[in-house]
Amino acid sequence: MHAFEFPPEFRARDIETNGTTIHVRSGGSGPAVVLLHGYGETGDMWAPMAMDLARDRTVVVPDLRGMGLSAKPAGGFDKKTQAVDVAGVLDRLKIDGADLVTHDIGNMVGYAFAAQYPKRVTRFVLIDAPLPGIGPWEEILKNPLLWHFRFGGPDMERLVAGRERIYLDRFWNEFSATPSRFGEAARNHYAQFYAMPGAMHSGFMQFAAFDQDAMDNKAFLAKGKLAMPVLAIGGEKSFGRTMAEIMRFAATNVSEGVIPDSGHWIMEENPTATITMVRAFLETAH
């Protein structure tokens, strides 16, 4: 259950970069860690983890392009471009390097960031979502639960206009081990953001970019695997150990983690285990 409240010393600001405006919350002190959210949520999903990590780290939590309180631009939803958004945010905050902790579409942006700026990423935690074009991607696409990867366009936007909560409930319910743990307050909170003008369009565009992302990722991979330590976490009732299998195609130093009693929505379903596992990995020596 979320309060969505970041520690009081955190500052929220809008950072203009890469032709758009990214909403960012940041606070704490020490080595930097960047938390990237995914679809159906905003950076607010990370509030409990941010509170824990801010005790000894500088924590940076953006809303991805087109999502949450970030601007809703016409394009740039390929993950390679969104990685440049993240680089611009870190530049503005005068942060050279950071650990990355990512979930869902955040994984895809994080991978594009780590591949383009390997010297800026010390450790990388990816949670419960595949990478376009990497490893078993084509097989994963055949899962009927992932119908939304190909769903979009103007008529789809008309279908969901005013019904954002109904659309999002499908994901919160079907990708949970225990849907009730994604509580009513959280559902209302996120549905408000996705009902903002341009938000559903931007969400559809995140998925529409997957074919381009797959091409970009294959090009990244052709230059070599990621070398920094990687922790690949799956929800026990979702990707589970498959996350590590996927990441072994993309990185040379991969550790495996599974969040027990959880589906996809790890910060709602089992935040304590998630925070504990992430912190333990971030505290390991280089």
Phi and psi in degrees as GROMACS dihedral restraints (atoms count N, CA, C in turn):
[ dihedral_restraints ]
;  ai    aj    ak    al  type     phi  dphi    fc
    3     4     5     6     1   -98.0    20    10
    4     5     6     7     1   146.2    20    10
    6     7     8     9     1   -99.0    20    10
    7     8     9    10     1   -13.9    20    10
    9    10    11    12     1    61.2    20    10
   10    11    12    13     1    16.6    20    10
   12    13    14    15     1  -100.5    20    10
   13    14    15    16     1   123.8    20    10
   15    16    17    18     1   -84.5    20    10
   16    17    18    19     1   160.5    20    10
   18    19    20    21     1   -53.6    20    10
   19    20    21    22     1   148.0    20    10
   21    22    23    24     1   -59.8    20    10
   22    23    24    25     1   -26.8    20    10
   24    25    26    27     1   -79.0    20    10
   25    26    27    28     1    -6.8    20    10
   27    28    29    30     1   -68.7    20    10
   28    29    30    31     1   145.3    20    10
   30    31    32    33     1  -115.8    20    10
   31    32    33    34     1   136.0    20    10
   33    34    35    36     1  -103.3    20    10
   34    35    36    37     1   136.3    20    10
   36    37    38    39     1  -150.2    20    10
   37    38    39    40     1   161.3    20    10
   39    40    41    42     1  -107.8    20    10
   40    41    42    43     1   121.2    20    10
   42    43    44    45     1  -109.5    20    10
   43    44    45    46     1   121.3    20    10
   45    46    47    48     1   -83.3    20    10
   46    47    48    49     1   124.1    20    10
   48    49    50    51     1  -160.5    20    10
   49    50    51    52     1   147.0    20    10
   51    52    53    54     1    54.2    20    10
   52    53    54    55     1    34.9    20    10
   54    55    56    57     1    81.3    20    10
   55    56    57    58     1     9.6    20    10
   57    58    59    60     1  -145.0    20    10
   58    59    60    61     1  -173.9    20    10
   60    61    62    63     1  -126.4    20    10
   61    62    63    64     1   124.8    20    10
   63    64    65    66     1  -110.2    20    10
   64    65    66    67     1   127.7    20    10
   66    67    68    69     1   -83.0    20    10
   67    68    69    70     1   128.9    20    10
   69    70    71    72     1  -135.0    20    10
   70    71    72    73     1   135.6    20    10
   72    73    74    75     1  -110.1    20    10
   73    74    75    76     1   138.3    20    10
   75    76    77    78     1  -150.5    20    10
   76    77    78    79     1   150.0    20    10
   78    79    80    81     1  -177.8    20    10
   79    80    81    82     1  -178.7    20    10
   81    82    83    84     1    83.0    20    10
   82    83    84    85     1  -178.6    20    10
   84    85    86    87     1  -149.5    20    10
   85    86    87    88     1   155.3    20    10
   87    88    89    90     1   115.7    20    10
   88    89    90    91     1  -165.2    20    10
   90    91    92    93     1   -57.1    20    10
   91    92    93    94     1   144.9    20    10
   93    94    95    96     1   -84.1    20    10
   94    95    96    97     1   146.7    20    10
   96    97    98    99     1  -137.2    20    10
   97    98    99   100     1   133.4    20    10
   99   100   101   102     1  -108.3    20    10
  100   101   102   103     1   128.9    20    10
  102   103   104   105     1  -110.4    20    10
  103   104   105   106     1   120.9    20    10
  105   106   107   108     1  -115.8    20    10
  106   107   108   109     1   124.1    20    10
  108   109   110   111     1   -85.4    20    10
  109   110   111   112     1  -179.4    20    10
  111   112   113   114     1  -129.8    20    10
  112   113   114   115     1  -160.3    20    10
  114   115   116   117     1   -73.8    20    10
  115   116   117   118     1   146.4    20    10
  117   118   119   120     1    85.8    20    10
  118   119   120   121     1    -2.1    20    10
  120   121   122   123     1  -142.6    20    10
  121   122   123   124     1  -173.9    20    10
  123   124   125   126     1  -135.5    20    10
  124   125   126   127     1  -175.3    20    10
  126   127   128   129     1   -56.8    20    10
  127   128   129   130     1   -17.5    20    10
  129   130   131   132     1   -59.8    20    10
  130   131   132   133     1   -23.2    20    10
  132   133   134   135     1   -56.9    20    10
  133   134   135   136     1   -26.2    20    10
  135   136   137   138     1   -88.2    20    10
  136   137   138   139     1     1.3    20    10
  138   139   140   141     1   -50.5    20    10
  139   140   141   142     1   -47.5    20    10
  141   142   143   144     1   -65.3    20    10
  142   143   144   145     1   -37.3    20    10
  144   145   146   147     1   -70.0    20    10
  145   146   147   148     1   -39.5    20    10
  147   148   149   150     1   -59.5    20    10
  148   149   150   151     1   -40.6    20    10
  150   151   152   153     1   -62.4    20    10
  151   152   153   154     1   -41.0    20    10
  153   154   155   156     1   -69.4    20    10
  154   155   156   157     1   -49.9    20    10
  156   157   158   159     1   -68.9    20    10
  157   158   159   160     1   -28.8    20    10
  159   160   161   162     1   -67.1    20    10
  160   161   162   163     1   -10.8    20    10
  162   163   164   165     1   -61.4    20    10
  163   164   165   166     1   -33.0    20    10
  165   166   167   168     1  -142.1    20    10
  166   167   168   169     1    19.3    20    10
  168   169   170   171     1  -142.4    20    10
  169   170   171   172     1   157.6    20    10
  171   172   173   174     1   -87.1    20    10
  172   173   174   175     1   119.8    20    10
  174   175   176   177     1  -109.1    20    10
  175   176   177   178     1   129.3    20    10
  177   178   179   180     1  -122.2    20    10
  178   179   180   181     1   122.5    20    10
  180   181   182   183     1  -127.9    20    10
  181   182   183   184     1    95.3    20    10
  183   184   185   186     1   -85.0    20    10
  184   185   186   187     1   158.2    20    10
  186   187   188   189     1   -91.1    20    10
  187   188   189   190     1   131.4    20    10
  189   190   191   192     1   -62.3    20    10
  190   191   192   193     1   156.8    20    10
  192   193   194   195     1   -47.1    20    10
  193   194   195   196     1   128.2    20    10
  195   196   197   198     1    81.8    20    10
  196   197   198   199     1    -1.2    20    10
  198   199   200   201     1  -124.9    20    10
  199   200   201   202     1   157.0    20    10
  201   202   203   204     1    58.1    20    10
  202   203   204   205     1  -129.9    20    10
  204   205   206   207     1   -98.0    20    10
  205   206   207   208     1     7.5    20    10
  207   208   209   210     1   -76.0    20    10
  208   209   210   211     1   161.4    20    10
  210   211   212   213     1   -64.8    20    10
  211   212   213   214     1   159.6    20    10
  213   214   215   216     1  -112.0    20    10
  214   215   216   217     1    78.3    20    10
  216   217   218   219     1   -74.8    20    10
  217   218   219   220     1   169.7    20    10
  219   220   221   222     1   -71.8    20    10
  220   221   222   223     1   -29.6    20    10
  222   223   224   225     1  -150.9    20    10
  223   224   225   226     1  -163.1    20    10
  225   226   227   228     1    84.8    20    10
  226   227   228   229     1    24.4    20    10
  228   229   230   231     1   -89.8    20    10
  229   230   231   232     1    -1.3    20    10
  231   232   233   234     1   -64.0    20    10
  232   233   234   235     1   147.6    20    10
  234   235   236   237     1   -74.1    20    10
  235   236   237   238     1   -24.6    20    10
  237   238   239   240     1   -62.1    20    10
  238   239   240   241     1   -42.0    20    10
  240   241   242   243     1   -69.0    20    10
  241   242   243   244     1   -41.4    20    10
  243   244   245   246     1   -67.1    20    10
  244   245   246   247     1   -27.7    20    10
  246   247   248   249     1   -63.6    20    10
  247   248   249   250     1   -35.2    20    10
  249   250   251   252     1   -68.4    20    10
  250   251   252   253     1   -32.6    20    10
  252   253   254   255     1   -56.1    20    10
  253   254   255   256     1   -47.3    20    10
  255   256   257   258     1   -63.7    20    10
  256   257   258   259     1   -42.4    20    10
  258   259   260   261     1   -59.1    20    10
  259   260   261   262     1   -41.5    20    10
  261   262   263   264     1   -65.0    20    10
  262   263   264   265     1   -37.8    20    10
  264   265   266   267     1   -62.2    20    10
  265   266   267   268     1   -46.6    20    10
  267   268   269   270     1   -65.1    20    10
  268   269   270   271     1   -37.8    20    10
  270   271   272   273     1   -59.1    20    10
  271   272   273   274     1   -46.3    20    10
  273   274   275   276     1   -62.5    20    10
  274   275   276   277     1   -35.0    20    10
  276   277   278   279     1   -86.0    20    10
  277   278   279   280     1     2.5    20    10
  279   280   281   282     1    58.9    20    10
  280   281   282   283     1    42.9    20    10
  282   283   284   285     1  -111.5    20    10
  283   284   285   286     1   119.2    20    10
  285   286   287   288     1   -78.9    20    10
  286   287   288   289     1   -51.3    20    10
  288   289   290   291     1  -133.3    20    10
  289   290   291   292     1   159.9    20    10
  291   292   293   294     1  -158.5    20    10
  292   293   294   295     1   159.2    20    10
  294   295   296   297     1   -78.6    20    10
  295   296   297   298     1   150.8    20    10
  297   298   299   300     1  -116.1    20    10
  298   299   300   301     1   134.5    20    10
  300   301   302   303     1  -128.6    20    10
  301   302   303   304     1   120.3    20    10
  303   304   305   306     1  -135.1    20    10
  304   305   306   307     1   154.4    20    10
  306   307   308   309     1  -138.1    20    10
  307   308   309   310     1   138.8    20    10
  309   310   311   312     1    59.8    20    10
  310   311   312   313     1  -129.8    20    10
  312   313   314   315     1   -60.6    20    10
  313   314   315   316     1   -26.5    20    10
  315   316   317   318     1   -56.4    20    10
  316   317   318   319     1   -33.5    20    10
  318   319   320   321     1   -57.5    20    10
  319   320   321   322     1   -42.4    20    10
  321   322   323   324     1   -70.0    20    10
  322   323   324   325     1   -40.6    20    10
  324   325   326   327     1   -66.8    20    10
  325   326   327   328     1   -41.8    20    10
  327   328   329   330     1   -62.1    20    10
  328   329   330   331     1   -42.0    20    10
  330   331   332   333     1   -63.9    20    10
  331   332   333   334     1   -43.7    20    10
  333   334   335   336     1   -62.8    20    10
  334   335   336   337     1   -33.7    20    10
  336   337   338   339     1   -69.3    20    10
  337   338   339   340     1   -47.7    20    10
  339   340   341   342     1   -65.0    20    10
  340   341   342   343     1   -33.7    20    10
  342   343   344   345     1   -73.0    20    10
  343   344   345   346     1   -34.8    20    10
  345   346   347   348     1   -85.5    20    10
  346   347   348   349     1   -29.3    20    10
  348   349   350   351     1  -130.2    20    10
  349   350   351   352     1    58.7    20    10
  351   352   353   354     1   -58.8    20    10
  352   353   354   355     1   -29.5    20    10
  354   355   356   357     1   -75.0    20    10
  355   356   357   358     1   -12.0    20    10
  357   358   359   360     1   -93.9    20    10
  358   359   360   361     1    -4.0    20    10
  360   361   362   363     1  -115.7    20    10
  361   362   363   364     1   118.6    20    10
  363   364   365   366     1   -86.5    20    10
  364   365   366   367     1   -47.4    20    10
  366   367   368   369     1  -140.3    20    10
  367   368   369   370     1   157.4    20    10
  369   370   371   372     1  -140.4    20    10
  370   371   372   373     1   118.0    20    10
  372   373   374   375     1  -108.2    20    10
  373   374   375   376     1   121.9    20    10
  375   376   377   378     1  -114.1    20    10
  376   377   378   379     1   135.5    20    10
  378   379   380   381     1  -124.5    20    10
  379   380   381   382     1   113.8    20    10
  381   382   383   384     1    54.6    20    10
  382   383   384   385     1    53.4    20    10
  384   385   386   387     1  -166.7    20    10
  385   386   387   388     1   146.5    20    10
  387   388   389   390     1   -79.7    20    10
  388   389   390   391     1   174.5    20    10
  390   391   392   393     1  -112.0    20    10
  391   392   393   394     1   127.3    20    10
  393   394   395   396     1   -54.6    20    10
  394   395   396   397     1   129.3    20    10
  396   397   398   399     1    81.5    20    10
  397   398   399   400     1    -3.3    20    10
  399   400   401   402     1  -105.8    20    10
  400   401   402   403     1   132.3    20    10
  402   403   404   405     1    56.8    20    10
  403   404   405   406     1  -128.3    20    10
  405   406   407   408     1   -81.5    20    10
  406   407   408   409     1    26.5    20    10
  408   409   410   411     1   -50.0    20    10
  409   410   411   412     1   -47.9    20    10
  411   412   413   414     1   -63.7    20    10
  412   413   414   415     1   -35.6    20    10
  414   415   416   417     1   -69.0    20    10
  415   416   417   418     1   -42.0    20    10
  417   418   419   420     1   -60.0    20    10
  418   419   420   421     1   -38.0    20    10
  420   421   422   423     1   -60.7    20    10
  421   422   423   424     1   -23.1    20    10
  423   424   425   426     1   -78.4    20    10
  424   425   426   427     1    -9.8    20    10
  426   427   428   429     1   -67.0    20    10
  427   428   429   430     1   121.7    20    10
  429   430   431   432     1   -61.8    20    10
  430   431   432   433     1   -20.3    20    10
  432   433   434   435     1   -66.2    20    10
  433   434   435   436     1   -17.7    20    10
  435   436   437   438     1   -99.7    20    10
  436   437   438   439     1    28.3    20    10
  438   439   440   441     1   -54.5    20    10
  439   440   441   442     1   -31.3    20    10
  441   442   443   444     1   -68.7    20    10
  442   443   444   445     1   -15.9    20    10
  444   445   446   447     1   -60.7    20    10
  445   446   447   448     1   -28.3    20    10
  447   448   449   450     1  -108.8    20    10
  448   449   450   451     1    11.3    20    10
  450   451   452   453     1  -100.1    20    10
  451   452   453   454     1   128.5    20    10
  453   454   455   456     1   172.9    20    10
  454   455   456   457     1  -170.9    20    10
  456   457   458   459     1    98.0    20    10
  457   458   459   460     1   169.0    20    10
  459   460   461   462     1   -60.9    20    10
  460   461   462   463     1   -38.2    20    10
  462   463   464   465     1   -68.6    20    10
  463   464   465   466     1   -34.8    20    10
  465   466   467   468     1   -64.9    20    10
  466   467   468   469     1   -37.8    20    10
  468   469   470   471     1   -64.4    20    10
  469   470   471   472     1   -38.5    20    10
  471   472   473   474     1   -66.2    20    10
  472   473   474   475     1   -36.9    20    10
  474   475   476   477     1   -61.5    20    10
  475   476   477   478     1   -38.6    20    10
  477   478   479   480     1   -95.8    20    10
  478   479   480   481     1    -7.4    20    10
  480   481   482   483     1   -59.7    20    10
  481   482   483   484     1   124.1    20    10
  483   484   485   486     1    80.1    20    10
  484   485   486   487     1    -3.8    20    10
  486   487   488   489     1  -125.1    20    10
  487   488   489   490     1    27.8    20    10
  489   490   491   492     1   -58.2    20    10
  490   491   492   493     1   -41.1    20    10
  492   493   494   495     1   -61.8    20    10
  493   494   495   496     1   -40.5    20    10
  495   496   497   498     1   -62.9    20    10
  496   497   498   499     1   -45.5    20    10
  498   499   500   501     1   -60.8    20    10
  499   500   501   502     1   -48.2    20    10
  501   502   503   504     1   -70.3    20    10
  502   503   504   505     1   -31.2    20    10
  504   505   506   507     1   -55.7    20    10
  505   506   507   508     1   -33.8    20    10
  507   508   509   510     1   -56.0    20    10
  508   509   510   511     1   -44.5    20    10
  510   511   512   513     1   -74.4    20    10
  511   512   513   514     1   -43.2    20    10
  513   514   515   516     1   -63.0    20    10
  514   515   516   517     1   -34.4    20    10
  516   517   518   519     1   -80.6    20    10
  517   518   519   520     1   -49.1    20    10
  519   520   521   522     1   -75.2    20    10
  520   521   522   523     1   -25.0    20    10
  522   523   524   525     1  -100.0    20    10
  523   524   525   526     1     9.5    20    10
  525   526   527   528     1   -99.7    20    10
  526   527   528   529     1   146.5    20    10
  528   529   530   531     1   -74.0    20    10
  529   530   531   532     1   -37.9    20    10
  531   532   533   534     1  -133.9    20    10
  532   533   534   535     1    92.2    20    10
  534   535   536   537     1   -56.1    20    10
  535   536   537   538     1   -29.1    20    10
  537   538   539   540     1   -64.7    20    10
  538   539   540   541     1   -19.5    20    10
  540   541   542   543     1   -73.6    20    10
  541   542   543   544     1   -19.5    20    10
  543   544   545   546     1   -89.2    20    10
  544   545   546   547     1    89.2    20    10
  546   547   548   549     1   -70.8    20    10
  547   548   549   550     1   169.5    20    10
  549   550   551   552     1   -62.3    20    10
  550   551   552   553     1   -39.9    20    10
  552   553   554   555     1   -62.6    20    10
  553   554   555   556     1   -41.7    20    10
  555   556   557   558     1   -66.3    20    10
  556   557   558   559     1   -42.2    20    10
  558   559   560   561     1   -61.9    20    10
  559   560   561   562     1   -44.6    20    10
  561   562   563   564     1   -64.7    20    10
  562   563   564   565     1   -40.5    20    10
  564   565   566   567     1   -57.9    20    10
  565   566   567   568     1   -52.2    20    10
  567   568   569   570     1   -72.6    20    10
  568   569   570   571     1   -36.9    20    10
  570   571   572   573     1   -59.1    20    10
  571   572   573   574     1   -33.6    20    10
  573   574   575   576     1   -61.6    20    10
  574   575   576   577     1   -43.1    20    10
  576   577   578   579     1   -66.5    20    10
  577   578   579   580     1   -39.0    20    10
  579   580   581   582     1   -77.5    20    10
  580   581   582   583     1   -12.0    20    10
  582   583   584   585     1   -87.9    20    10
  583   584   585   586     1    -5.2    20    10
  585   586   587   588     1   -67.1    20    10
  586   587   588   589     1   150.8    20    10
  588   589   590   591     1   -55.3    20    10
  589   590   591   592     1   129.1    20    10
  591   592   593   594     1    84.8    20    10
  592   593   594   595     1    -8.8    20    10
  594   595   596   597     1   -71.9    20    10
  595   596   597   598     1   -45.3    20    10
  597   598   599   600     1   -66.7    20    10
  598   599   600   601     1   -38.0    20    10
  600   601   602   603     1   -58.3    20    10
  601   602   603   604     1   -46.5    20    10
  603   604   605   606     1   -62.0    20    10
  604   605   606   607     1   -39.6    20    10
  606   607   608   609     1   -61.8    20    10
  607   608   609   610     1   -46.1    20    10
  609   610   611   612     1   -61.0    20    10
  610   611   612   613     1   -36.5    20    10
  612   613   614   615     1   -67.0    20    10
  613   614   615   616     1   -31.9    20    10
  615   616   617   618     1   -57.6    20    10
  616   617   618   619     1   -41.7    20    10
  618   619   620   621     1   -78.1    20    10
  619   620   621   622     1   -36.9    20    10
  621   622   623   624     1   -62.0    20    10
  622   623   624   625     1   -23.0    20    10
  624   625   626   627     1   -81.4    20    10
  625   626   627   628     1    -3.8    20    10
  627   628   629   630     1   -59.0    20    10
  628   629   630   631     1   -36.5    20    10
  630   631   632   633     1   -64.5    20    10
  631   632   633   634     1   -42.0    20    10
  633   634   635   636     1   -64.4    20    10
  634   635   636   637     1   -41.7    20    10
  636   637   638   639     1   -59.7    20    10
  637   638   639   640     1   -40.7    20    10
  639   640   641   642     1   -61.6    20    10
  640   641   642   643     1   -41.9    20    10
  642   643   644   645     1   -64.8    20    10
  643   644   645   646     1   -44.9    20    10
  645   646   647   648     1   -62.6    20    10
  646   647   648   649     1   -42.7    20    10
  648   649   650   651     1   -65.4    20    10
  649   650   651   652     1   -38.2    20    10
  651   652   653   654     1   -64.5    20    10
  652   653   654   655     1   -35.9    20    10
  654   655   656   657     1   -68.1    20    10
  655   656   657   658     1   -41.2    20    10
  657   658   659   660     1   -59.2    20    10
  658   659   660   661     1   -47.1    20    10
  660   661   662   663     1   -65.2    20    10
  661   662   663   664     1   -32.6    20    10
  663   664   665   666     1   -61.9    20    10
  664   665   666   667     1   -23.2    20    10
  666   667   668   669     1   -87.8    20    10
  667   668   669   670     1    -6.5    20    10
  669   670   671   672     1   128.7    20    10
  670   671   672   673     1   158.0    20    10
  672   673   674   675     1   -77.0    20    10
  673   674   675   676     1   159.2    20    10
  675   676   677   678     1   -63.7    20    10
  676   677   678   679     1   140.6    20    10
  678   679   680   681     1  -103.9    20    10
  679   680   681   682     1   -20.5    20    10
  681   682   683   684     1   -70.5    20    10
  682   683   684   685     1   156.4    20    10
  684   685   686   687     1   -60.0    20    10
  685   686   687   688     1   133.8    20    10
  687   688   689   690     1  -122.7    20    10
  688   689   690   691     1   134.8    20    10
  690   691   692   693     1  -113.4    20    10
  691   692   693   694     1   119.6    20    10
  693   694   695   696     1  -105.8    20    10
  694   695   696   697     1   112.7    20    10
  696   697   698   699     1  -110.3    20    10
  697   698   699   700     1   133.1    20    10
  699   700   701   702     1  -121.1    20    10
  700   701   702   703     1   148.5    20    10
  702   703   704   705     1   -69.8    20    10
  703   704   705   706     1   139.4    20    10
  705   706   707   708     1   -54.6    20    10
  706   707   708   709     1   -38.6    20    10
  708   709   710   711     1   -98.6    20    10
  709   710   711   712     1    18.4    20    10
  711   712   713   714     1  -131.8    20    10
  712   713   714   715     1  -116.5    20    10
  714   715   716   717     1   -74.2    20    10
  715   716   717   718     1   -26.4    20    10
  717   718   719   720     1    51.3    20    10
  718   719   720   721     1  -133.4    20    10
  720   721   722   723     1   -72.9    20    10
  721   722   723   724     1   -13.5    20    10
  723   724   725   726     1   -60.1    20    10
  724   725   726   727     1   -28.5    20    10
  726   727   728   729     1   -58.1    20    10
  727   728   729   730     1   -43.9    20    10
  729   730   731   732     1   -68.6    20    10
  730   731   732   733     1   -36.7    20    10
  732   733   734   735     1   -60.0    20    10
  733   734   735   736     1   -43.5    20    10
  735   736   737   738     1   -61.5    20    10
  736   737   738   739     1   -47.3    20    10
  738   739   740   741     1   -72.2    20    10
  739   740   741   742     1   -20.7    20    10
  741   742   743   744     1   -68.3    20    10
  742   743   744   745     1   -19.4    20    10
  744   745   746   747     1   -72.9    20    10
  745   746   747   748     1   -23.2    20    10
  747   748   749   750     1  -113.8    20    10
  748   749   750   751     1   -11.6    20    10
  750   751   752   753     1  -145.6    20    10
  751   752   753   754     1   154.1    20    10
  753   754   755   756     1   -93.7    20    10
  754   755   756   757     1   -20.7    20    10
  756   757   758   759     1  -126.0    20    10
  757   758   759   760     1    82.7    20    10
  759   760   761   762     1  -113.9    20    10
  760   761   762   763     1   124.6    20    10
  762   763   764   765     1  -101.5    20    10
  763   764   765   766     1   156.2    20    10
  765   766   767   768     1  -114.8    20    10
  766   767   768   769     1   138.6    20    10
  768   769   770   771     1  -141.2    20    10
  769   770   771   772     1   145.9    20    10
  771   772   773   774     1  -129.8    20    10
  772   773   774   775     1   128.9    20    10
  774   775   776   777     1   -88.1    20    10
  775   776   777   778     1   114.9    20    10
  777   778   779   780     1   -69.6    20    10
  778   779   780   781     1   154.3    20    10
  780   781   782   783     1    54.6    20    10
  781   782   783   784     1    41.8    20    10
  783   784   785   786     1  -148.1    20    10
  784   785   786   787     1   144.5    20    10
  786   787   788   789     1   -91.9    20    10
  787   788   789   790     1  -136.1    20    10
  789   790   791   792     1   -73.9    20    10
  790   791   792   793     1   -33.1    20    10
  792   793   794   795     1   -89.6    20    10
  793   794   795   796     1    69.3    20    10
  795   796   797   798     1   -59.9    20    10
  796   797   798   799     1   -36.2    20    10
  798   799   800   801     1   -75.8    20    10
  799   800   801   802     1   -18.6    20    10
  801   802   803   804     1   -91.8    20    10
  802   803   804   805     1   -39.4    20    10
  804   805   806   807     1   -84.9    20    10
  805   806   807   808     1   -37.2    20    10
  807   808   809   810     1  -151.1    20    10
  808   809   810   811     1    67.6    20    10
  810   811   812   813     1   -63.5    20    10
  811   812   813   814     1   -35.7    20    10
  813   814   815   816     1   -62.1    20    10
  814   815   816   817     1   -48.3    20    10
  816   817   818   819     1   -65.1    20    10
  817   818   819   820     1   -37.0    20    10
  819   820   821   822     1   -65.2    20    10
  820   821   822   823     1   -48.4    20    10
  822   823   824   825     1   -63.3    20    10
  823   824   825   826     1   -42.1    20    10
  825   826   827   828     1   -61.4    20    10
  826   827   828   829     1   -45.4    20    10
  828   829   830   831     1   -66.6    20    10
  829   830   831   832     1   -43.0    20    10
  831   832   833   834     1   -65.4    20    10
  832   833   834   835     1   -47.2    20    10
  834   835   836   837     1   -61.1    20    10
  835   836   837   838     1   -42.4    20    10
  837   838   839   840     1   -60.0    20    10
  838   839   840   841     1   -41.2    20    10
  840   841   842   843     1   -68.6    20    10
  841   842   843   844     1   -42.5    20    10
  843   844   845   846     1   -66.4    20    10
  844   845   846   847     1   -22.8    20    10
  846   847   848   849     1   -87.2    20    10
  847   848   849   850     1    -7.1    20    10
  849   850   851   852     1   -70.2    20    10
  850   851   852   853     1   150.3    20    10
  852   853   854   855     1   -68.0    20    10
  853   854   855   856     1   155.2    20    10
